[in-house]
Amino acid sequence: MSEHFPLAPEVLRLTIDLQEIDYSLTTKSQPPILGQTRAQSALEFGVSMQNSGYNIYVMGEPGTGRLSMITSHLDSLAQHHAAPPSFAYVDNFENLREPVAIELPAGVGAKFSKDIDKLIDNLLATFPAVFESPTYQQKKSAIERAFNQKYNAALSQVENRAQEAGIAVYRESETITFLPVRDNKSLDEDQFTQLPQEEREAFKAQVEILENFLSDVLLELPQWRRAMVKDIRELDDLTITQAITPLFKELKKQYQNIDDVITYLAEIKKDLRNSIAIELANLPFMDSRDNQTKRQLLVERYAPNILIDYKQGSGAPVIYEPHPIYQNLFGRIEYQNEQGTLVTNYRRICPGSLHKANGGYLILDADKLLNYPFVWEGLKRALKSGKIEIESPYSELGITTMTLKPEVIPLNIKVILVGSRDIYYLLQELDNEFNEMFRILADFDDHIKITPLSIQQFATLMVKQAADSGAKPLTRCAIERLIEHSCRQAEHQRRLSAHINDSLEIIGEANLLSTQAAVDVIDKQFVEKALAAREHRNGRISEAILEEMLDGTILIDTEGGAIGKVNGLTVLEIGGSSFGAPARITTTVYPGSRGIVDIEREVELGQALHSKGVMILTGYLGHCYAQQFPLAISASIAIEQSYGYIDGDSASLAELCSLISALTLTPIKQTFAVTGSINQYGEVQAIGGVNEKIEGFFRLCQARGLNGEQGVIVPKANQRNLMLMKEVVDAVAQGLFSVYTVSNVDETLEILMGQPAGATDEEGNYPENSVNYKAILRLKAISDMTNEEDKEEGA
């Protein structure tokens, strides 16, 4: 029997010393993406590639700080790029349902909007005042006078002929009436009816002749009127043109190099001839409210709708859209209720995130993007066409509504999707276009190798986070404790956890504790208190399970020995917390050839990996013990008092030890707990959650009283994963608790049973009285009994 020694206290956790690290770096500098050189290089390459299709998928698990680190990284890169052009929508005077998009240099949009506002104010000051000028009124009066002269001359002819016939002609507005005259007086209707029949008929005949003559002389009246209207319109056009030309002269000079603006100004000037004549010239000034109404009419018709306008020198935009529904991403058209009718115009077009990020970078959460209808297909369509089109998403379903159809805007954007590995591989499998559009994969590691550089970057990030969040300064010891906690999260003495957000949350919690203690810095003790407080908040269930073990409700022995019973180590994950809890594993062995029965599997509580671990036990027994006779055994293995689903093969080492104990009738020390996975050759393999498992058994032993004989057995491959709590390390240092590592089953049996496991000699035989020898004897006896039963049944 070889001698086995427990691990020394110094290897049970990593202790960080930042004496040689300059952690007090300036908080104004932007550190690179922490420890993610592969992801950072992919990100930089994707940003540099301007060809279409080189959008970026950032792959990693939530909580690793992907979003914040990418946003900060892109912000620093975007500062070196030129600000993108501005875009605005203006009215299409020929088709109001199709607003026109105009492109402006960066920073010009707001100025252009103010200039149009100034133009509107100048128009209100100019009109209708210009139509009230003496020059205009004289010219208009001359046109009207010429028309009236022709009209009056024609009527004079009718009046002269009527006078000769003794008939009076009366004008009332546009109506001409003929009345009989007696004694130089015109007769009214009553008087006319009293005239003799012959005179009435003679009057009617004369009136008919006069009406015919009136029609003849006024035959050209419509032409005279059209000529007058035409002359007045030409006068109005000339007056308007002369009045507005100075107003546009300066604007054209300012924007002479912007084609879209020059075109739009020409359209405004053309449209003003009608709108001024209709909306301004014929509306006299009544009060300031009326003037405001006229101004609003001009604003609704001419003022540009500036969608986006970044300042010159502001760099490329970096936009994160947290709620990527269709309208938030592609823009929307708002409506206004006017007397029960929904109306809209180009000024109610609202930009989406694609507009805001156009010319820069748009960051989206992949899972949210795929959850909303029409969004994924719409985004692919926009990226393929290189255009942003504002439309109703429901048009794809055949549901059409009367709305605007704005002119498309060219799209030049780099999209960064942030999502999990599952979503990435799912998109690759189900969408043939995905790889064509997202050719760059920035893969974030879950762990970061500990190097002087990564330690330096981590410390810098912690210092910067404390400063940016308004927290108190971190001391060197506090940063050392944060690094140790990160290593514990990674379950590795040479790895930092990529879940940076957790460390940043601890800084905030420790800052509150230091504030309550009226201390000016965040020291190690406050980080410790924050971690302890977090464990306490999440510790109700673990404390309840521990109490049930102490009062005997859950049967776990920590003293003495027992046959077919071993303490296994499990990890329970509930909500956002996980903790270790020992569990009793029992085995019974009896003659027969039924094989090893996994009770958990039989009752459908054991998941696939756990069942695999139990099935490996048969392979181990056959390999080590049944080389010279058939393996025939009946055994039942159970994890006692477990009422939920069990998965993972980390209990297979403990189950095998329990099986061999029951097989050889050799007691197992209950002062130990075991965890580990095995293969069919008896090699012990690494498992997860090693720290929580060790601490779960330690708490039980500590509560019952440490006696120096208690300890745990874990795989040797997990030694690098040990980041145990300080109280466990202290107990080991005092000789009150032990942690053993093993690489094979025989080492485990010797520690648990206090007997040599036995190694085969040159002939393949185990030493007498060794555990393995006893196992072969028992298995051979069971095999012989089974053969005899078979012979008896055959006879």
C-alpha positions in Angstrom: 0.0 0.0 0.0 1.5 3.3 -1.1 1.3 6.2 1.2 -1.0 9.1 0.2 -0.5 12.7 1.4 -3.1 15.4 1.5 -2.5 18.6 -0.4 -0.6 21.4 1.2 -2.6 24.6 2.1 -0.7 26.8 -0.3 -1.9 24.8 -3.4 -5.6 25.0 -2.4 -6.0 28.5 -3.7 -4.1 31.1 -5.7 -2.8 34.1 -3.8 -2.3 37.3 -5.9 0.4 39.8 -5.2 0.3 43.0 -7.2 3.6 44.4 -5.7 5.2 44.4 -9.2 2.1 45.5 -11.1 1.4 49.2 -11.7 -2.4 49.0 -11.1 -2.8 52.8 -10.6 -3.0 53.6 -14.3 -4.8 56.7 -15.6 -8.5 56.2 -15.7 -8.8 58.3 -18.8 -7.1 55.8 -21.1 -9.2 53.2 -22.8 -7.9 49.7 -22.1 -8.1 47.1 -24.8 -10.7 44.2 -24.7 -9.5 42.3 -21.6 -7.7 39.1 -22.5 -9.7 38.7 -25.7 -6.9 39.0 -28.3 -8.6 36.7 -30.7 -11.9 38.5 -30.5 -10.2 41.9 -30.6 -8.2 41.1 -33.7 -11.3 39.7 -35.4 -13.2 42.9 -34.5 -10.5 45.2 -35.8 -10.3 43.2 -39.0 -14.1 43.3 -39.5 -14.1 47.1 -38.9 -11.3 47.6 -41.4 -12.9 45.6 -44.1 -15.2 47.9 -46.1 -16.5 45.3 -48.5 -20.1 44.3 -48.2 -20.9 41.2 -46.1 -18.1 41.8 -43.6 -20.5 42.4 -40.7 -19.5 41.0 -37.3 -21.0 38.4 -35.0 -19.7 38.7 -31.5 -20.0 35.2 -29.9 -19.9 34.6 -26.2 -21.9 34.1 -23.1 -23.9 36.9 -21.3 -22.2 38.6 -18.4 -18.7 38.6 -20.0 -18.9 42.3 -20.7 -19.1 41.8 -24.4 -21.4 44.7 -25.1 -19.7 47.3 -22.9 -16.2 46.3 -24.1 -17.2 46.3 -27.7 -19.0 49.7 -27.4 -16.0 51.2 -25.7 -13.7 49.7 -28.3 -15.8 51.0 -31.2 -16.1 54.4 -29.6 -12.4 54.8 -29.6 -12.1 53.6 -33.2 -15.0 55.7 -34.5 -13.4 58.9 -33.3 -10.8 58.6 -36.1 -13.5 58.3 -38.8 -15.2 61.2 -40.5 -18.8 62.0 -39.4 -21.4 60.6 -41.9 -23.5 62.9 -44.0 -26.9 64.2 -42.8 -30.2 63.2 -44.3 -33.5 65.0 -44.4 -36.9 64.5 -46.0 -38.7 67.3 -47.8 -42.0 67.5 -49.6 -42.5 66.2 -53.1 -44.7 68.9 -54.5 -45.7 66.7 -57.5 -46.6 63.7 -55.4 -47.2 64.3 -51.7 -47.2 60.6 -50.9 -43.6 60.2 -52.0 -41.3 62.5 -49.9 -37.9 63.2 -51.3 -34.6 62.5 -49.4 -31.8 65.0 -49.6 -28.2 64.5 -48.5 -26.3 67.2 -46.7 -22.7 67.3 -45.3 -22.3 66.5 -41.7 -23.4 69.3 -39.4 -25.2 71.2 -42.1 -28.7 69.8 -41.4 -29.5 72.0 -38.4 -28.2 75.1 -40.3 -30.2 74.3 -43.3 -33.3 73.9 -41.2 -32.7 77.3 -39.6 -32.2 78.9 -43.0 -35.5 77.6 -44.3 -37.2 78.9 -41.1 -35.6 82.3 -41.8 -36.8 82.1 -45.4 -40.4 81.4 -44.2 -40.2 84.5 -41.9 -39.0 86.6 -44.8 -41.9 85.3 -47.0 -44.4 86.3 -44.3 -42.8 89.7 -44.1 -42.9 90.1 -47.8 -46.3 88.8 -48.6 -49.0 90.0 -48.9 -47.3 93.4 -48.3 -45.8 93.3 -51.8 -49.3 93.1 -53.3 -50.3 96.2 -51.4 -47.6 98.3 -53.0 -48.7 101.3 -55.2 -46.9 99.9 -58.2 -48.6 96.5 -58.1 -52.0 98.1 -57.4 -51.7 100.5 -60.3 -50.8 97.7 -62.7 -53.6 95.5 -61.4 -56.1 98.4 -61.5 -55.1 99.1 -65.1 -55.8 95.5 -66.1 -59.1 95.6 -64.3 -60.0 99.0 -65.8 -59.4 97.8 -69.3 -61.7 94.9 -68.7 -64.3 97.2 -67.2 -64.1 99.6 -70.1 -64.9 96.8 -72.6 -67.7 95.6 -70.4 -69.2 99.0 -69.8 -69.0 99.9 -73.5 -70.9 96.8 -74.4 -73.6 97.6 -71.8 -73.8 101.2 -73.1 -74.9 99.9 -76.4 -77.7 97.8 -74.8 -78.8 100.8 -72.7 -79.0 103.1 -75.7 -81.2 100.7 -77.6 -83.3 100.0 -74.5 -83.8 103.8 -74.0 -85.0 104.1 -77.6 -87.6 101.4 -76.8 -88.7 103.0 -73.6 -87.2 100.4 -71.4 -84.9 100.9 -68.4 -81.7 98.8 -67.7 -80.7 98.1 -64.2 -77.3 96.5 -63.1 -77.1 94.6 -59.9 -73.7 92.9 -59.5 -73.5 90.6 -62.5 -77.3 90.6 -63.1 -78.9 92.9 -65.7 -82.6 93.6 -65.5 -85.0 95.2 -68.0 -88.0 97.3 -66.6 -90.8 99.1 -68.5 -90.9 103.0 -68.2 -94.0 105.2 -68.0 -93.8 108.9 -67.4 -90.1 108.6 -67.0 -90.6 106.2 -64.1 -89.9 102.5 -64.1 -92.8 100.3 -63.2 -92.7 97.7 -60.4 -94.2 94.2 -60.8 -97.7 95.2 -59.5 -97.8 98.2 -61.8 -96.7 96.1 -64.7 -99.5 93.6 -64.2 -102.1 96.4 -64.4 -101.0 97.4 -67.9 -103.2 96.2 -70.7 -102.4 92.9 -72.2 -101.2 94.3 -75.5 -98.7 96.6 -73.8 -97.3 93.7 -71.6 -96.9 91.5 -74.6 -95.2 94.3 -76.6 -92.8 94.9 -73.6 -91.9 91.2 -73.5 -91.2 91.2 -77.2 -88.9 94.2 -76.8 -87.1 92.6 -73.8 -86.5 89.5 -75.8 -84.9 91.5 -78.6 -82.8 93.4 -76.0 -81.7 90.2 -74.3 -80.6 88.8 -77.7 -78.7 92.0 -78.4 -77.1 91.8 -74.9 -75.9 88.3 -75.6 -74.4 89.4 -78.9 -72.5 92.3 -77.5 -71.2 90.3 -74.5 -70.3 87.3 -76.6 -66.6 87.9 -76.0 -67.0 88.6 -72.3 -65.5 85.2 -71.2 -62.5 85.9 -73.4 -62.1 89.4 -71.9 -62.4 87.8 -68.4 -59.8 85.1 -69.2 -57.5 87.7 -70.6 -57.8 89.8 -67.4 -57.2 86.8 -65.2 -54.2 85.8 -67.3 -52.8 89.3 -67.1 -53.3 89.5 -63.4 -51.6 86.0 -63.0 -48.7 87.1 -65.0 -48.5 90.3 -63.0 -48.6 88.2 -59.8 -45.9 85.8 -61.1 -43.7 88.7 -62.0 -44.3 90.4 -58.7 -43.7 87.1 -56.7 -40.5 86.3 -58.8 -39.1 89.8 -58.3 -39.9 89.6 -54.5 -38.5 86.2 -53.8 -35.4 86.3 -56.0 -33.4 88.3 -53.5 -34.6 85.9 -50.7 -33.1 82.9 -52.6 -30.0 84.5 -53.8 -28.1 84.2 -50.6 -29.3 80.6 -50.0 -28.2 79.5 -53.4 -24.8 81.0 -52.8 -24.4 79.2 -49.4 -25.5 75.8 -50.7 -24.1 76.1 -54.3 -22.0 72.9 -53.8 -24.9 70.8 -52.5 -26.9 69.5 -55.5 -29.8 68.2 -53.5 -30.3 71.6 -51.7 -30.1 73.6 -54.9 -32.7 71.3 -56.5 -34.9 71.6 -53.5 -34.6 75.4 -53.5 -35.6 75.5 -57.1 -38.7 73.4 -56.3 -39.6 75.7 -53.5 -39.3 78.7 -55.7 -41.5 77.1 -58.3 -44.1 76.0 -55.8 -44.2 79.4 -54.1 -46.0 81.0 -57.1 -49.1 78.9 -56.4 -48.9 78.8 -52.6 -48.2 82.5 -52.2 -51.1 83.4 -54.5 -53.4 81.0 -52.8 -52.4 81.0 -49.2 -50.8 84.4 -48.6 -51.8 87.0 -51.2 -55.5 86.6 -50.6 -55.3 86.3 -46.8 -55.3 89.8 -45.3 -53.5 90.4 -42.0 -56.1 90.1 -39.2 -54.1 89.4 -36.1 -51.0 87.7 -34.9 -52.8 84.4 -34.5 -53.8 84.5 -38.2 -50.1 85.2 -39.1 -49.1 82.2 -37.0 -51.5 80.0 -38.9 -50.0 81.1 -42.2 -46.5 80.5 -40.9 -47.5 76.9 -39.8 -48.8 76.3 -43.3 -45.4 77.2 -44.8 -43.5 75.2 -42.2 -45.6 72.1 -42.9 -44.9 72.6 -46.6 -41.3 73.7 -46.9 -39.4 73.1 -43.6 -37.1 70.1 -44.0 -37.5 67.1 -41.7 -33.9 66.5 -40.5 -33.7 62.8 -39.8 -30.1 62.8 -38.5 -27.3 65.4 -38.3 -24.0 64.6 -36.6 -21.6 67.4 -36.0 -18.6 67.8 -38.1 -15.6 66.1 -36.4 -17.8 64.0 -34.1 -16.6 60.8 -35.7 -18.6 57.8 -36.9 -21.7 57.0 -34.8 -21.8 53.9 -32.5 -25.4 53.1 -31.8 -26.8 50.3 -29.6 -30.4 49.5 -30.1 -31.7 47.7 -26.9 -35.3 47.2 -28.3 -35.0 46.3 -32.0 -38.6 46.2 -33.0 -39.3 46.9 -36.7 -40.2 50.6 -36.2 -37.2 51.3 -33.9 -34.8 49.8 -36.4 -36.2 51.0 -39.8 -38.0 54.2 -38.7 -41.7 54.9 -38.7 -44.4 57.3 -39.9 -46.6 59.0 -37.3 -50.2 60.0 -37.8 -52.3 62.8 -36.5 -56.0 62.6 -35.9 -57.9 65.4 -37.6 -61.6 65.3 -37.1 -61.6 61.5 -37.0 -59.3 61.0 -39.9 -55.6 59.9 -39.6 -53.4 62.2 -41.7 -49.7 62.4 -42.0 -47.0 64.2 -44.1 -43.2 64.1 -44.6 -42.6 65.9 -41.4 -43.9 63.0 -39.4 -41.3 60.6 -40.6 -39.2 59.4 -37.7 -35.7 57.9 -38.0 -34.8 54.4 -36.8 -31.5 53.0 -35.5 -30.3 52.3 -39.1 -30.6 56.0 -39.9 -28.8 57.0 -36.7 -26.0 54.5 -37.2 -25.7 55.1 -41.0 -22.1 55.7 -41.8 -21.0 54.0 -38.5 -21.7 51.0 -36.4 -25.0 49.4 -35.2 -24.9 47.0 -32.3 -27.8 44.6 -31.8 -28.6 41.7 -29.5 -29.1 38.6 -31.7 -31.7 37.0 -29.4 -33.9 40.1 -29.3 -33.5 40.6 -33.1 -34.8 37.1 -33.8 -37.7 37.5 -31.4 -39.5 40.3 -33.2 -41.4 39.6 -36.4 -40.2 40.8 -39.8 -37.0 42.3 -38.3 -34.4 39.7 -39.3 -35.6 39.5 -42.9 -35.9 43.3 -43.1 -32.3 43.8 -41.8 -31.0 41.3 -44.4 -32.9 43.0 -47.2 -31.5 46.4 -46.2 -27.9 45.1 -46.0 -28.2 43.3 -49.3 -29.7 46.3 -51.1 -27.6 48.9 -49.3 -30.8 51.0 -48.8 -33.0 52.0 -45.9 -36.7 51.8 -46.8 -39.4 53.0 -44.5 -42.4 50.9 -45.0 -45.1 49.0 -43.1 -43.9 45.5 -42.2 -47.4 44.2 -42.5 -47.3 44.8 -46.3 -45.6 41.4 -46.5 -48.8 39.8 -45.2 -50.9 41.6 -47.8 -52.2 44.1 -45.3 -51.9 47.5 -46.9 -52.7 50.9 -45.4 -52.7 54.3 -47.1 -49.5 55.9 -46.0 -46.3 57.7 -47.3 -43.7 56.0 -49.4 -40.5 58.0 -48.6 -37.6 57.9 -51.0 -35.0 55.3 -49.9 -31.7 56.4 -48.3 -28.4 54.8 -49.1 -27.1 52.5 -46.3 -23.5 52.3 -45.4 -23.2 50.6 -42.1 -21.3 47.9 -40.1 -23.7 45.7 -38.1 -22.4 44.0 -35.0 -24.6 41.2 -33.7 -24.0 40.1 -30.1 -25.2 36.7 -29.2 -24.6 33.3 -27.8 -22.9 30.3 -29.4 -26.2 28.5 -29.8 -27.7 31.3 -31.8 -24.7 31.6 -34.0 -24.7 27.9 -34.9 -28.5 27.9 -35.3 -28.3 30.8 -37.8 -25.5 29.1 -39.7 -27.6 25.9 -40.0 -31.0 27.5 -40.8 -30.2 30.6 -42.8 -28.1 30.3 -46.0 -27.6 34.0 -46.2 -26.2 34.4 -42.7 -22.6 33.6 -43.6 -22.7 35.9 -46.6 -23.6 38.8 -44.5 -21.8 38.1 -41.2 -18.4 36.8 -42.4 -16.5 37.9 -39.3 -16.7 35.9 -36.0 -15.4 37.6 -32.9 -15.3 34.7 -30.4 -15.1 35.7 -26.8 -13.4 33.2 -24.5 -15.1 32.3 -21.2 -11.7 32.4 -19.5 -8.7 34.6 -19.7 -5.1 33.3 -19.2 -3.3 34.9 -16.3 -0.3 36.8 -17.5 1.3 40.0 -16.3 -0.4 41.8 -19.1 -3.9 40.4 -18.4 -3.5 41.1 -14.7 -2.4 44.7 -15.6 -5.5 45.1 -17.8 -7.8 43.6 -15.2 -6.5 45.9 -12.5 -6.8 48.9 -14.9 -10.3 48.0 -15.8 -11.3 47.7 -12.1 -9.8 51.1 -11.3 -11.4 52.7 -14.3 -14.8 51.2 -13.5 -14.6 52.5 -9.9 -13.8 56.0 -11.2 -16.5 56.0 -13.9 -19.2 54.7 -11.6 -18.4 57.3 -8.9 -17.1 54.7 -6.5 -14.3 55.3 -4.1 -10.7 54.4 -5.1 -9.7 50.7 -4.9 -6.7 49.7 -2.8 -4.2 47.2 -4.1 -5.4 44.6 -1.6 -9.0 45.1 -2.9 -7.9 44.5 -6.5 -6.0 41.4 -5.4 -9.1 40.1 -3.8 -11.2 40.8 -6.9 -8.6 38.9 -9.0 -8.8 35.9 -6.6 -12.6 36.0 -6.8 -12.4 36.1 -10.6 -10.1 33.0 -10.6 -12.6 31.2 -8.3 -15.4 32.0 -10.8 -13.2 30.6 -13.6 -12.5 27.5 -11.4 -8.8 27.8 -12.4 -5.7 29.0 -10.7 -4.3 30.3 -14.0 -7.4 31.7 -15.5 -9.5 34.8 -14.9 -13.2 34.6 -15.5 -14.4 36.5 -18.6 -17.6 37.4 -16.7 -16.3 40.8 -15.8 -19.7 42.2 -14.9 -19.7 40.2 -11.7 -16.5 41.9 -10.5 -17.9 45.3 -11.5 -21.1 44.6 -9.5 -19.0 43.6 -6.4 -17.2 47.0 -6.7 -20.6 48.8 -6.5 -21.6 46.7 -3.5 -18.3 47.2 -1.7 -18.5 50.9 -2.3 -21.9 51.0 -0.5 -20.3 49.2 2.5 -17.3 51.5 2.6 -19.7 54.5 2.5 -21.7 53.1 5.4 -18.4 52.7 7.3 -17.4 56.3 6.4 -14.2 55.1 4.8 -12.6 57.0 1.8 -11.3 53.9 0.0 -12.5 50.4 -0.9 -10.2 48.0 0.8 -10.1 44.2 0.8 -12.3 43.9 3.9 -15.2 45.6 2.0 -14.8 43.3 -1.0 -14.8 40.3 1.5 -17.9 41.7 3.2 -19.7 42.2 -0.2 -18.9 38.6 -1.2 -20.1 37.3 2.2 -23.3 39.4 2.0 -24.0 38.0 -1.4 -23.5 34.4 -0.2 -25.7 35.1 2.8 -28.5 36.5 0.5 -28.4 33.4 -1.6 -27.8 31.0 1.2 -31.2 30.1 2.5 -31.6 26.8 0.8 -28.0 25.6 1.5 -28.5 26.5 5.2 -31.8 24.6 5.2 -30.2 21.5 3.7 -27.3 21.7 6.2 -29.8 21.9 9.1 -31.6 18.8 7.8 -28.3 17.0 7.7 -27.5 18.1 11.3 -30.8 17.0 12.7 -30.7 13.7 10.9 -33.4 14.3 8.3 -30.9 13.8 5.6 -28.6 10.9 6.5 -24.9 11.7 6.0 -22.3 10.2 8.3 -19.0 12.0 8.9 -17.5 9.4 11.3 -16.9 5.7 11.4 -17.1 3.2 8.5 -19.8 1.5 6.5 -20.1 -1.2 3.8 -21.6 -0.1 0.5 -22.0 3.5 1.6 -20.0 6.5 0.5 -20.4 10.2 0.7 -20.6 11.7 -2.8 -20.3 15.4 -3.6 -22.9 17.3 -5.6 -23.5 20.8 -6.7 -27.0 22.3 -6.7 -27.8 25.3 -8.9 -30.9 27.2 -7.9 -31.6 30.6 -9.5 -28.4 32.5 -9.7 -26.6 30.7 -6.9 -24.8 27.3 -6.7 -23.6 25.5 -3.6 -22.2 22.1 -2.7 -24.1 19.4 -0.8 -22.9 15.9 0.1 -25.1 13.0 -0.8 -25.1 9.4 0.4 -24.5 6.8 -2.3 -25.4 3.3 -1.5 -24.9 0.0 -3.3 -26.3 -3.5 -2.7 -24.8 -6.6 -4.4 -26.5 -10.0 -4.7 -26.1 -13.2 -6.8 -27.5 -13.0 -10.3 -26.8 -11.7 -13.7 -29.1 -8.8 -13.9 -26.2 -6.3 -14.1 -25.8 -3.0 -12.4 -29.2 -1.3 -11.9 -29.2 2.5 -11.8 -32.2 3.3 -9.6 -32.1 6.9 -10.7 -32.4 5.9 -14.3 -35.2 3.4 -13.6 -37.4 6.0 -12.0 -36.4 8.5 -14.8 -34.6 10.9 -12.5 -31.2 10.1 -13.9 -30.3 12.0 -17.0 -28.2 10.7 -19.9 -24.7 11.6 -18.6 -25.4 10.1 -15.2 -26.6 6.9 -16.7 -23.5 6.8 -18.9 -21.3 7.0 -15.8 -23.1 4.1 -14.2 -22.8 2.0 -17.3 -19.0 2.6 -17.4 -18.8 0.7 -14.0 -19.7 -2.5 -15.8 -16.8 -1.9 -18.3 -14.4 -1.3 -15.4 -15.4 -4.5 -13.6 -15.1 -6.5 -16.8 -11.7 -5.0 -17.6 -10.1 -5.3 -14.1 -11.8 -8.4 -12.6 -13.5 -10.6 -15.2 -10.8 -11.6 -17.6 -10.9 -15.3 -16.8 -14.6 -15.9 -16.1 -17.9 -14.4 -17.3 -19.0 -11.3 -15.5 -22.3 -12.0 -13.7 -23.5 -9.6 -11.1 -26.7 -8.1 -9.8 -26.3 -4.7 -8.0 -28.4 -1.7 -7.3 -26.9 1.8 -7.0 -28.8 4.8 -5.6 -28.2 8.3 -4.6 -30.2 8.4 -1.4 -32.8 11.1 -0.6 -32.5 12.7 -4.0 -35.9 13.8 -5.3 -34.9 15.8 -8.4 -33.2 15.2 -11.7 -29.5 14.1 -11.5 -27.1 14.7 -14.4 -23.4 14.4 -14.9 -21.0 11.6 -14.3 -19.0 13.1 -11.5 -20.5 10.6 -9.1 -19.2 7.6 -11.0 -16.0 7.3 -8.9 -18.0 7.3 -5.6 -20.5 4.9 -7.1 -17.6 2.5 -8.1 -16.1 2.7 -4.6 -19.5 2.0 -3.1 -19.9 -1.0 -5.4 -16.5 -2.5 -4.6 -17.2 -2.0 -0.9 -20.4 -3.9 -1.1 -18.8 -6.5 -3.3 -15.9 -7.1 -1.0 -17.7 -6.3 2.3 -15.0 -3.8 3.1 -16.1 -0.7 5.0 -15.6 2.8 3.7 -14.5 5.6 5.9 -17.4 8.0 6.3 -15.1 10.8 7.2 -14.4 11.2 3.5 -16.4 12.5 0.6 -15.6 11.6 -3.0 -16.1 13.2 -6.4 -14.7 12.3 -9.8 -15.5 10.8 -13.1 -13.9 7.5 -14.3 -13.3 5.8 -17.6 -13.4 2.0 -18.2 -9.8 1.7 -17.3 -10.2 3.2 -13.9 -8.5 6.5 -14.6 -10.0 9.4 -12.7 -11.2 12.4 -14.8 -11.8 16.0 -13.9 -15.2 17.3 -12.9 -16.8 20.7 -12.5 -17.8 22.6 -9.4 -14.9 21.2 -7.3 -14.7 24.2 -5.0 -18.4 24.2 -4.1 -18.4 20.4 -3.6 -15.4 20.5 -1.2 -16.9 23.5 0.7 -20.3 21.8 1.0 -18.8 18.8 2.8 -16.5 21.0 4.9 -19.5 23.0 6.2 -21.1 19.8 7.4 -17.9 18.6 9.1 -17.3 22.0 10.6 -20.9 22.2 12.0 -20.4 18.7 13.6 -16.9 19.5 14.8 -13.7 19.0 12.8 -11.6 16.1 14.2 -8.6 16.0 11.8 -9.8 12.8 10.1 -12.3 14.3 7.7 -11.5 15.3 4.2 -12.4 15.0 0.5 -11.0 13.1 -2.4 -11.0 14.9 -5.8 -9.4 14.1 -9.2 -5.8 15.1 -9.5 -6.7 16.9 -12.8 -8.8 19.3 -10.7 -5.9 20.5 -8.5 -5.4 23.5 -10.7 -9.1 24.4 -10.3 -8.9 24.7 -6.5 -9.8 28.2 -5.3 -11.2 27.3 -1.9 -12.5 29.7 0.7 -10.0 30.9 3.3 -11.7 29.1 6.2 -11.2 25.8 4.4 -7.5 26.6 3.7 -7.0 27.6 7.3 -8.6 24.3 8.6 -6.2 22.3 6.3 -3.3 24.4 7.6 -4.3 23.5 11.2 -4.6 19.8 10.3 -8.3 19.7 10.9 -9.3 18.9 7.4 -7.7 17.2 4.3 -7.9 17.5 0.6 -6.6 14.5 -1.4 -6.1 14.2 -5.1 -6.2 10.9 -7.0 -5.5 9.8 -10.5 -7.0 6.3 -10.5 -9.5 4.1 -8.7 -6.9 2.1 -6.7 -5.6 5.3 -5.0 -9.1 6.2 -4.0 -9.9 2.7 -2.6 -6.7 2.8 -0.4 -7.6 6.2 1.1 -11.3 5.3 1.7 -10.7 1.7 3.0 -7.3 2.0 4.6 -6.2 -1.2 2.8 -4.0 -1.8 -0.2 -5.9 -2.0 -3.4 -3.4 -4.4 -4.9 -1.6 -4.3 -8.2 -1.3 -7.2 -10.6 1.9 -9.3 -10.8 3.5 -10.6 -14.0 0.9 -13.3 -14.2 -2.0 -10.9 -13.8 -2.9 -11.9 -10.3 -3.6 -9.6 -7.3 -2.0 -10.0 -3.9 -4.1 -11.9 -1.4 -6.1 -9.9 1.1 -6.0 -6.9 -1.2 -9.2 -5.1 -2.1 -9.0 -6.1 -5.8 -8.3 -9.7 -4.9 -11.4 -9.8 -2.7 -13.4 -8.4 -5.6 -12.3 -11.1 -8.0 -13.1 -13.8 -5.4 -16.6 -12.5 -4.9 -17.3 -12.0 -8.6 -16.0 -15.5 -9.4 -18.2 -17.0 -6.7 -21.3 -15.2 -8.1 -20.3 -16.3 -11.6 -20.0 -19.9 -10.5 -23.4 -19.7 -8.7 -25.0 -18.4 -11.8 -23.5 -21.1 -14.0 -24.8 -23.8 -11.6 -28.2 -22.3 -11.7 -28.1 -22.3 -15.5 -27.1 -25.9 -15.6 -29.9 -26.9 -13.2 -32.4 -25.1 -15.4 -31.0 -26.8 -18.5 -31.2 -30.2 -16.9 
